[in-house]
Amino acid sequence: MILAAVGLLAVGIFLFFPRADAELIYVHMVIHGVPVGGMTAEEADTALRERFAPELEALQLRFALDGDEVAVRNFAAFGVWFDFADVVEAAREYSNERNMRRRMARLLGRPHEIDMLPVFRFDADNVDAIVRELAADLNQTPVNARFYHQNGAITVKPGAMGRTMDINAAISATTEALAALADSTVALHVEAVRPRYTRDDLNFTVSVLGAYQTPQLGNANDARARNIDRASSRIHNQFILPGEVFSAGTVIAAHLPDSGYEAALVLVRGQPVEDVGGGVCQVATTLYNAVLRAELTVVQRHNHSAPVSYADYGFDATLAGTWYDLKFKNSTNQPILLTSEITGGRLYITIHGYETRAAGRTIRFTSERTSIIEPDPCRVVTDTTLAPGERIRKQDPVRGFTYEVFKHIYQNGTFQSRERVNVSTYRALPGLVHAGE
């Protein structure tokens, strides 16, 4: 009879107490001490995260270099969280399981607790970003030893070792420290980085590879002269490594706002006008001629639209914004140094480096006119200030020319070869006449 009664009770449980709502967790369910009974899976997941997130996110990682703390970050910065999906699913399975023992426990209202551990997760992108941020703070770029001109002599300024942090090792160590779920310290590792040139690398005789000079037009009270002085100081002591391309326009930077240059006369389409930086083209021209004599590789050069007073046809160089630049490459196998000074009313630019050209080798340059460009007919402009029929010539027509510059090479005074250096075209200008109506 007892067995029959138990059997009837079991049948009654199955008939009159069907399994719980699949969407809700058993009402007396507890997960890691958090009551989640009667919740949906999403609600239970939210409740669990809210319970444990503050403690998890407050944990700290300390980063140290050679034992010295360099940074501290809370776990929250790494986007950490507990993934309770499997835990909540286990709670739902218990809540809906049909075996008699568990349905009886649920019928009797017995509490049930799940202590299954959640999955710990973090944002790998956050870890990468934080480690790279630390690397940016700790990395040091090596400093090359370099030549430096001071007090009339060229000396060597020593360089400095650099360092770079091992990013991959730091990411791995950070990941392991996060997984430990405790305050801890991550040891960072850096490697020394040798500069490309040390003092010993520059232990060679420094020679003058090329030099040129032009007269500094104007005086100290003249904006043009001050612009030349400013541009000269900016290229002075420029140190250029082998293979590097030097941009005079970038270094002189007369085209940039707040450059410090003043308005002075410049040539625009063959006409003298006032513009910021007037005079810097003389520095570019002087540098260009020094580059030719050093026999470095000219990458970019533009002549003026009209001849200039401080250079012969074909030997000038102009700078204009970011369009016209003077660029050359250090095509030697050692670093070179530019010096630029104004002495006795003249601008001197010299290129110093390691001389590899054969003894007895000399060069000279010539400029040859190859064509004449006739100007367009005179422009006649009506001038109401003039009497009818009165005409005044404001500008004479100017012919244009094409010139070619050649380099002549000699060895011990004997001619060896001739090379064309550049082709320069100077525009023709029409005459200008004002006429009364």
C-alpha positions as CSV (number, residue, x, y, z in Angstrom):
1,M,0.0,0.0,0.0
2,I,2.9,2.4,0.8
3,L,4.5,1.7,-2.5
4,A,1.2,2.2,-4.3
5,A,0.8,5.5,-2.5
6,V,4.3,6.7,-3.5
7,G,3.6,5.7,-7.1
8,L,0.3,7.6,-7.1
9,L,2.1,10.6,-5.6
10,A,4.7,10.4,-8.3
11,V,2.1,10.2,-11.0
12,G,0.3,13.1,-9.4
13,I,3.4,15.2,-9.4
14,F,4.0,14.6,-13.1
15,L,0.3,15.1,-14.0
16,F,-0.6,18.0,-11.8
17,F,2.8,19.8,-11.5
18,P,4.3,20.1,-15.1
19,R,7.8,21.4,-15.6
20,A,8.4,25.1,-14.8
21,D,8.1,27.8,-17.4
22,A,11.1,27.4,-19.7
23,E,11.6,31.2,-19.7
24,L,11.9,31.5,-15.9
25,I,14.5,30.2,-13.4
26,Y,13.3,28.1,-10.4
27,V,12.0,30.5,-7.8
28,H,14.4,29.3,-5.0
29,M,17.5,29.4,-7.2
30,V,20.7,31.0,-6.0
31,I,23.9,31.5,-8.0
32,H,27.0,32.4,-6.0
33,G,24.9,33.9,-3.3
34,V,22.7,35.9,-5.7
35,P,19.0,35.1,-5.7
36,V,17.9,34.7,-9.3
37,G,14.6,32.9,-8.8
38,G,11.8,33.9,-11.1
39,M,14.2,35.7,-13.4
40,T,14.7,35.3,-17.1
41,A,18.2,34.2,-18.3
42,E,18.9,37.8,-19.3
43,E,17.8,39.2,-16.0
44,A,19.8,36.7,-14.1
45,D,22.9,37.5,-16.2
46,T,22.5,41.2,-15.5
47,A,22.0,40.7,-11.8
48,L,25.2,38.6,-11.6
49,R,27.2,41.0,-13.5
50,E,26.1,44.0,-11.4
51,R,26.9,42.0,-8.3
52,F,30.5,41.1,-9.2
53,A,31.5,43.8,-11.6
54,P,32.5,46.4,-9.0
55,E,34.9,44.0,-7.2
56,L,36.3,42.7,-10.5
57,E,36.8,46.1,-12.0
58,A,38.5,47.5,-8.9
59,L,41.3,45.1,-9.0
60,Q,44.6,46.6,-10.1
61,L,47.6,45.8,-12.3
62,R,50.8,47.6,-11.6
63,F,53.4,47.8,-14.3
64,A,57.1,48.0,-13.4
65,L,60.3,48.5,-15.2
66,D,63.5,47.3,-13.4
67,G,61.5,47.1,-10.2
68,D,60.2,50.7,-10.4
69,E,56.5,51.2,-10.9
70,V,55.7,53.1,-14.1
71,A,51.9,52.8,-14.3
72,V,48.8,51.5,-12.6
73,R,45.6,50.4,-14.3
74,N,42.3,49.1,-12.8
75,F,40.9,46.0,-14.3
76,A,38.0,48.1,-15.7
77,A,40.4,49.7,-18.2
78,F,40.9,46.3,-19.8
79,G,37.1,45.8,-20.4
80,V,36.9,42.9,-18.0
81,W,33.7,41.0,-17.3
82,F,32.4,37.6,-16.1
83,D,30.5,35.6,-18.7
84,F,27.7,33.9,-16.8
85,A,26.0,32.3,-19.9
86,D,26.9,28.7,-19.0
87,V,26.1,29.2,-15.3
88,V,22.7,30.7,-16.1
89,E,22.0,27.9,-18.6
90,A,22.8,25.4,-15.8
91,A,20.2,27.1,-13.6
92,R,17.6,27.0,-16.4
93,E,18.3,23.3,-17.0
94,Y,17.8,22.6,-13.3
95,S,14.6,24.6,-13.4
96,N,13.2,22.6,-16.2
97,E,14.6,19.2,-15.6
98,R,11.9,16.5,-15.6
99,N,13.5,13.8,-13.4
100,M,11.4,13.0,-10.3
101,R,14.0,13.9,-7.6
102,R,14.5,17.5,-8.8
103,R,10.8,18.0,-9.6
104,M,10.0,16.9,-6.0
105,A,12.7,19.3,-4.7
106,R,11.1,22.1,-6.6
107,L,7.7,21.1,-5.4
108,L,8.8,21.1,-1.8
109,G,10.4,24.5,-2.4
110,R,13.9,23.4,-1.5
111,P,16.5,26.1,-2.3
112,H,19.1,25.2,-4.8
113,E,22.5,26.9,-5.3
114,I,24.8,26.7,-8.3
115,D,28.5,27.4,-7.7
116,M,29.7,26.7,-11.2
117,L,32.5,29.3,-12.1
118,P,31.8,31.9,-14.8
119,V,34.1,32.4,-17.7
120,F,36.4,35.4,-17.3
121,R,36.7,37.6,-20.4
122,F,38.5,40.8,-21.3
123,D,38.8,43.1,-24.3
124,A,42.0,42.1,-26.2
125,D,41.9,45.4,-28.0
126,N,42.0,47.3,-24.7
127,V,45.0,45.3,-23.6
128,D,46.8,46.0,-26.8
129,A,46.0,49.7,-26.6
130,I,47.2,50.0,-23.0
131,V,50.4,48.1,-23.6
132,R,51.2,50.3,-26.6
133,E,50.4,53.4,-24.6
134,L,53.0,52.3,-22.0
135,A,55.4,51.5,-24.8
136,A,55.0,55.0,-26.3
137,D,55.9,56.4,-22.8
138,L,58.9,54.1,-22.2
139,N,60.4,53.9,-25.7
140,Q,63.3,56.2,-26.4
141,T,64.5,56.9,-29.9
142,P,68.3,56.5,-30.2
143,V,70.1,59.7,-30.9
144,N,72.8,59.7,-33.6
145,A,76.2,61.2,-32.9
146,R,76.5,64.1,-35.3
147,F,78.8,66.9,-36.5
148,Y,78.2,70.3,-35.2
149,H,79.7,73.6,-36.2
150,Q,80.5,75.9,-33.3
151,N,83.0,78.7,-32.7
152,G,84.5,78.3,-36.2
153,A,85.2,74.5,-35.8
154,I,83.4,71.3,-36.5
155,T,83.1,69.0,-33.5
156,V,81.3,65.7,-32.9
157,K,78.3,65.7,-30.5
158,P,77.9,62.2,-29.0
159,G,74.7,60.3,-29.5
160,A,72.6,58.3,-27.0
161,M,71.3,54.8,-26.8
162,G,67.6,54.3,-27.3
163,R,65.3,51.6,-25.9
164,T,62.1,49.8,-27.1
165,M,59.7,47.8,-25.0
166,D,58.9,44.2,-25.8
167,I,55.2,44.7,-26.7
168,N,54.4,41.0,-27.3
169,A,55.9,39.9,-24.0
170,A,54.0,42.7,-22.2
171,I,50.7,41.6,-23.8
172,S,51.2,38.0,-22.7
173,A,52.2,39.0,-19.2
174,T,49.2,41.3,-18.9
175,T,46.8,38.6,-20.1
176,E,48.2,36.1,-17.5
177,A,48.0,38.7,-14.7
178,L,44.3,39.5,-15.6
179,A,43.4,35.8,-15.6
180,A,44.8,35.4,-12.0
181,L,41.9,37.7,-10.9
182,A,44.0,39.4,-8.2
183,D,46.0,42.6,-7.7
184,S,49.4,41.9,-9.2
185,T,52.5,43.4,-10.9
186,V,53.5,43.0,-14.5
187,A,57.2,43.3,-15.2
188,L,58.0,45.1,-18.4
189,H,61.1,44.5,-20.5
190,V,63.0,46.8,-22.8
191,E,65.8,46.3,-25.2
192,A,68.6,48.7,-25.9
193,V,68.6,50.2,-29.4
194,R,71.9,51.4,-30.8
195,P,71.9,54.6,-32.9
196,R,72.8,54.4,-36.5
197,Y,75.9,56.5,-35.9
198,T,78.0,56.7,-32.7
199,R,81.0,58.9,-32.1
200,D,83.3,56.2,-33.3
201,D,81.4,56.0,-36.6
202,L,82.2,59.7,-37.3
203,N,85.9,59.3,-36.6
204,F,87.1,60.4,-40.0
205,T,88.6,63.6,-41.5
206,V,85.9,66.1,-42.4
207,S,86.4,67.9,-45.7
208,V,84.7,70.6,-47.6
209,L,82.8,68.9,-50.4
210,G,81.2,72.0,-51.9
211,A,80.9,75.7,-51.0
212,Y,79.4,78.8,-52.6
213,Q,78.8,82.4,-51.6
214,T,76.6,85.3,-52.8
215,P,76.3,88.9,-51.7
216,Q,73.6,89.6,-49.1
217,L,71.7,92.4,-50.7
218,G,70.3,95.1,-48.5
219,N,71.2,96.0,-44.9
220,A,70.1,95.1,-41.4
221,N,67.1,97.4,-41.6
222,D,65.9,95.7,-44.8
223,A,63.2,93.0,-44.5
224,R,64.9,91.0,-47.3
225,A,68.2,90.9,-45.5
226,R,66.5,89.8,-42.3
227,N,64.7,87.1,-44.2
228,I,68.0,85.9,-45.6
229,D,69.5,85.8,-42.1
230,R,66.5,83.8,-40.8
231,A,66.6,81.3,-43.6
232,S,70.4,80.9,-43.3
233,S,70.1,80.2,-39.6
234,R,67.6,77.5,-40.2
235,I,69.7,75.4,-42.6
236,H,72.9,76.0,-40.5
237,N,74.1,72.8,-38.8
238,Q,71.7,70.6,-40.6
239,F,73.0,67.0,-40.4
240,I,72.0,64.7,-43.3
241,L,72.5,61.0,-43.2
242,P,73.5,58.9,-46.3
243,G,70.5,58.4,-48.5
244,E,68.4,61.1,-46.9
245,V,66.7,63.7,-49.0
246,F,67.0,67.3,-47.7
247,S,64.1,69.7,-48.5
248,A,65.2,73.3,-48.3
249,G,61.5,74.4,-48.5
250,T,60.6,72.3,-45.5
251,V,63.5,73.5,-43.3
252,I,63.4,77.2,-44.3
253,A,59.5,77.0,-44.1
254,A,58.8,80.6,-45.3
255,H,55.4,79.5,-46.6
256,L,54.1,78.4,-43.2
257,P,51.9,80.7,-41.0
258,D,53.7,82.4,-38.2
259,S,57.0,81.5,-39.8
260,G,58.6,84.8,-38.6
261,Y,59.4,85.9,-42.1
262,E,58.6,89.4,-43.3
263,A,57.2,90.8,-46.6
264,A,59.8,91.8,-49.1
265,L,60.2,91.8,-52.9
266,V,59.9,88.5,-54.8
267,L,59.5,87.6,-58.4
268,V,56.1,86.3,-59.5
269,R,55.7,85.5,-63.2
270,G,58.7,87.7,-63.9
271,Q,57.3,90.7,-62.0
272,P,58.6,92.0,-58.7
273,V,55.9,92.0,-56.0
274,E,56.0,92.1,-52.2
275,D,55.3,88.8,-50.4
276,V,56.2,87.1,-47.2
277,G,59.6,85.5,-47.3
278,G,61.2,87.7,-50.0
279,G,64.9,86.9,-50.1
280,V,64.8,83.3,-49.1
281,C,65.4,82.2,-52.7
282,Q,68.9,83.6,-52.4
283,V,69.6,81.1,-49.7
284,A,68.2,78.4,-51.9
285,T,70.3,79.5,-54.8
286,T,73.5,79.6,-52.8
287,L,72.7,76.2,-51.4
288,Y,72.0,74.8,-54.9
289,N,75.4,76.0,-56.1
290,A,77.1,74.4,-53.1
291,V,75.3,71.2,-53.8
292,L,76.5,71.2,-57.5
293,R,80.0,71.6,-56.3
294,A,79.7,68.8,-53.8
295,E,78.3,66.7,-56.6
296,L,75.3,65.5,-54.6
297,T,72.2,64.2,-56.3
298,V,69.7,67.0,-57.0
299,V,66.1,65.7,-56.6
300,Q,64.1,68.8,-57.3
301,R,65.0,72.3,-58.4
302,H,63.1,75.2,-60.2
303,N,64.6,78.3,-61.7
304,H,63.0,81.7,-61.3
305,S,60.7,83.1,-64.0
306,A,63.2,85.9,-64.7
307,P,67.0,86.2,-64.0
308,V,68.2,87.3,-60.6
309,S,71.0,89.6,-59.7
310,Y,72.9,87.2,-57.5
311,A,73.3,84.3,-59.9
312,D,73.9,83.7,-63.6
313,Y,71.3,82.1,-65.9
314,G,70.8,78.4,-64.9
315,F,72.4,78.7,-61.5
316,D,69.4,80.0,-59.5
317,A,66.8,78.1,-57.5
318,T,63.5,79.3,-56.2
319,L,61.2,78.3,-53.4
320,A,57.4,78.8,-53.5
321,G,54.9,77.3,-51.1
322,T,54.9,73.5,-51.3
323,W,55.1,73.5,-55.2
324,Y,58.6,74.8,-55.8
325,D,61.3,73.3,-53.6
326,L,65.0,72.6,-53.7
327,K,65.7,69.0,-52.7
328,F,68.9,67.0,-52.8
329,K,70.0,63.6,-51.7
330,N,73.1,62.8,-49.6
331,S,74.5,60.4,-52.2
332,T,77.7,59.9,-50.3
333,N,78.3,57.0,-48.0
334,Q,78.8,59.1,-44.9
335,P,76.8,61.9,-43.1
336,I,77.2,65.5,-44.3
337,L,76.8,68.8,-42.5
338,L,75.5,72.1,-43.9
339,T,76.8,75.3,-42.5
340,S,75.4,78.7,-43.5
341,E,76.8,82.0,-42.2
342,I,76.6,85.6,-43.2
343,T,80.0,87.4,-42.9
344,G,81.1,90.7,-44.3
345,G,77.9,91.2,-46.2
346,R,78.1,87.8,-48.0
347,L,76.2,84.6,-47.5
348,Y,78.5,81.5,-47.3
349,I,77.1,78.0,-47.5
350,T,79.4,75.0,-47.2
351,I,78.8,71.3,-47.3
352,H,81.1,69.2,-45.1
353,G,81.6,65.4,-45.3
354,Y,83.9,62.6,-46.2
355,E,85.8,63.1,-49.4
356,T,85.9,60.1,-51.7
357,R,86.6,61.8,-55.0
358,A,89.9,61.1,-56.5
359,A,92.8,63.4,-55.9
360,G,93.4,65.7,-58.8
361,R,89.7,65.7,-59.9
362,T,88.3,69.1,-60.5
363,I,85.0,70.4,-62.0
364,R,83.7,73.6,-63.4
365,F,80.3,74.7,-64.6
366,T,79.2,76.7,-67.7
367,S,75.9,78.1,-68.8
368,E,74.9,78.1,-72.5
369,R,71.9,79.8,-74.1
370,T,70.1,77.4,-76.3
371,S,67.0,79.5,-77.4
372,I,65.5,83.0,-77.4
373,I,61.8,83.5,-76.6
374,E,60.3,86.6,-78.2
375,P,57.8,88.5,-76.1
376,D,54.1,88.9,-77.0
377,P,53.0,92.3,-78.4
378,C,52.9,95.2,-76.0
379,R,49.8,95.4,-73.8
380,V,48.0,98.7,-74.1
381,V,46.0,99.8,-71.0
382,T,43.6,102.7,-70.9
383,D,44.6,105.4,-68.4
384,T,42.0,108.0,-67.7
385,T,44.6,110.2,-66.1
386,L,46.3,110.8,-69.5
387,A,45.2,113.2,-72.2
388,P,43.6,111.7,-75.3
389,G,46.3,110.3,-77.6
390,E,49.0,110.5,-74.8
391,R,51.0,107.3,-74.4
392,I,53.5,106.3,-71.7
393,R,55.7,103.2,-71.8
394,K,55.5,101.6,-68.4
395,Q,57.5,98.5,-69.2
396,D,59.8,97.5,-72.1
397,P,59.3,94.1,-73.6
398,V,61.8,91.5,-72.3
399,R,63.0,88.5,-74.2
400,G,62.9,85.1,-72.6
401,F,65.7,82.5,-72.9
402,T,66.4,78.9,-72.4
403,Y,69.8,78.0,-70.8
404,E,71.5,74.7,-70.2
405,V,74.1,74.2,-67.5
406,F,77.0,71.8,-68.0
407,K,79.5,70.3,-65.6
408,H,83.0,69.8,-67.0
409,I,85.1,67.2,-65.3
410,Y,89.0,67.2,-65.3
411,Q,91.5,64.9,-63.9
412,N,94.9,66.4,-63.2
413,G,94.0,69.2,-65.5
414,T,93.0,66.9,-68.4
415,F,89.4,67.2,-69.7
416,Q,87.5,63.9,-69.1
417,S,83.8,64.5,-69.8
418,R,80.9,66.9,-69.9
419,E,77.5,66.4,-68.2
420,R,74.3,68.4,-68.6
421,V,73.1,69.6,-65.2
422,N,69.8,71.3,-65.9
423,V,67.7,73.2,-68.4
424,S,66.2,76.5,-67.3
425,T,63.6,78.5,-69.1
426,Y,63.1,82.2,-68.3
427,R,59.8,83.6,-69.6
428,A,59.4,86.5,-72.0
429,L,57.5,89.6,-70.8
430,P,55.5,91.8,-73.1
431,G,55.9,95.6,-72.9
432,L,53.2,97.7,-71.1
433,V,51.9,101.0,-72.4
434,H,49.4,103.3,-70.8
435,A,47.3,105.3,-73.2
436,G,44.8,108.2,-72.8
437,E,41.4,107.9,-74.4
